[in-house]
Amino acid sequence: MIEAHTLFTEKPFSYKVLKDKTAEIRFRGTLVKTISGKEFNKLERVIAMDNQPELQLFLAKVTGTEVSQ
């Protein structure tokens, strides 16, 4: 298993939290998914952890985007 801190030396994912408890997730600047509900709640918890590699890994998983080294 690849550890998150070694996989994400860059930050290909970004997110924007919207007013209505949804968030837009972007991969290298391109919108790939809008999340809400349980996925949004999980995103809030990962953001609160303040761990960038874990956040990048979560965003990759939730979008289904395959990221390789």
C-alpha atoms as a printed R data frame, in Angstrom:
   type eleno elety resid chain resno       x      y       z
1  ATOM     1    CA   MET     A     1   0.000  0.000   0.000
2  ATOM     2    CA   ILE     A     2   1.268  3.465  -0.899
3  ATOM     3    CA   GLU     A     3   1.190  5.981   1.926
4  ATOM     4    CA   ALA     A     4  -0.578  9.281   1.292
5  ATOM     5    CA   HIS     A     5   2.391 11.429   2.300
6  ATOM     6    CA   THR     A     6   4.645  9.799  -0.324
7  ATOM     7    CA   LEU     A     7   2.038  9.760  -3.102
8  ATOM     8    CA   PHE     A     8   1.081 13.430  -3.004
9  ATOM     9    CA   THR     A     9   4.187 15.566  -3.267
10 ATOM    10    CA   GLU     A    10   2.126 17.962  -5.392
11 ATOM    11    CA   LYS     A    11  -1.451 19.139  -4.861
12 ATOM    12    CA   PRO     A    12  -3.421 18.167  -7.990
13 ATOM    13    CA   PHE     A    13  -6.806 18.476  -6.232
14 ATOM    14    CA   SER     A    14  -8.543 21.576  -4.956
15 ATOM    15    CA   TYR     A    15 -11.989 22.194  -3.559
16 ATOM    16    CA   LYS     A    16 -14.437 25.016  -3.041
17 ATOM    17    CA   VAL     A    17 -17.091 24.827  -0.329
18 ATOM    18    CA   LEU     A    18 -20.403 26.321  -1.457
19 ATOM    19    CA   LYS     A    19 -23.213 27.852   0.626
20 ATOM    20    CA   ASP     A    20 -25.633 24.941   0.367
21 ATOM    21    CA   LYS     A    21 -23.411 22.305   2.082
22 ATOM    22    CA   THR     A    22 -21.912 21.169  -1.195
23 ATOM    23    CA   ALA     A    23 -18.382 21.359  -2.522
24 ATOM    24    CA   GLU     A    24 -16.830 21.453  -5.970
25 ATOM    25    CA   ILE     A    25 -13.759 19.290  -6.425
26 ATOM    26    CA   ARG     A    26 -11.250 20.119  -9.141
27 ATOM    27    CA   PHE     A    27  -8.388 18.081 -10.542
28 ATOM    28    CA   ARG     A    28  -5.662 20.272 -12.011
29 ATOM    29    CA   GLY     A    29  -8.162 23.117 -12.348
30 ATOM    30    CA   THR     A    30 -10.925 21.130 -14.061
31 ATOM    31    CA   LEU     A    31 -14.187 20.505 -12.203
32 ATOM    32    CA   VAL     A    32 -14.553 16.741 -11.788
33 ATOM    33    CA   LYS     A    33 -17.288 16.366  -9.186
34 ATOM    34    CA   THR     A    34 -19.706 18.210  -6.920
35 ATOM    35    CA   ILE     A    35 -20.328 16.482  -3.602
36 ATOM    36    CA   SER     A    36 -22.978 16.821  -0.901
37 ATOM    37    CA   GLY     A    37 -24.475 14.829   1.956
38 ATOM    38    CA   LYS     A    38 -22.269 12.144   3.505
39 ATOM    39    CA   GLU     A    39 -19.360 12.870   1.161
40 ATOM    40    CA   PHE     A    40 -19.481 16.562   2.107
41 ATOM    41    CA   ASN     A    41 -19.541 15.684   5.823
42 ATOM    42    CA   LYS     A    42 -16.472 13.470   5.361
43 ATOM    43    CA   LEU     A    43 -14.725 16.286   3.489
44 ATOM    44    CA   GLU     A    44 -15.344 18.643   6.424
45 ATOM    45    CA   ARG     A    45 -13.766 16.115   8.809
46 ATOM    46    CA   VAL     A    46 -10.712 15.649   6.590
47 ATOM    47    CA   ILE     A    47 -10.289 19.429   6.254
48 ATOM    48    CA   ALA     A    48 -10.426 19.738  10.058
49 ATOM    49    CA   MET     A    49  -7.527 17.245  10.333
50 ATOM    50    CA   ASP     A    50  -5.298 19.830   8.590
51 ATOM    51    CA   ASN     A    51  -3.316 17.097   6.822
52 ATOM    52    CA   GLN     A    52  -2.743 17.960   3.158
53 ATOM    53    CA   PRO     A    53  -1.677 14.453   1.981
54 ATOM    54    CA   GLU     A    54  -4.769 12.909   3.596
55 ATOM    55    CA   LEU     A    55  -6.958 15.584   2.011
56 ATOM    56    CA   GLN     A    56  -5.471 14.882  -1.423
57 ATOM    57    CA   LEU     A    57  -6.009 11.138  -0.941
58 ATOM    58    CA   PHE     A    58  -9.630 11.671   0.141
59 ATOM    59    CA   LEU     A    59 -10.329 13.886  -2.893
60 ATOM    60    CA   ALA     A    60  -8.798 11.278  -5.204
61 ATOM    61    CA   LYS     A    61 -10.952  8.531  -3.694
62 ATOM    62    CA   VAL     A    62 -14.206 10.501  -3.684
63 ATOM    63    CA   THR     A    63 -13.776 11.525  -7.332
64 ATOM    64    CA   GLY     A    64 -12.554  8.140  -8.515
65 ATOM    65    CA   THR     A    65  -9.559  9.829 -10.105
66 ATOM    66    CA   GLU     A    66  -6.634  7.482 -10.534
67 ATOM    67    CA   VAL     A    67  -3.390  9.077  -9.413
68 ATOM    68    CA   SER     A    68  -0.034  7.447 -10.031
69 ATOM    69    CA   GLN     A    69   3.458  8.328  -8.868
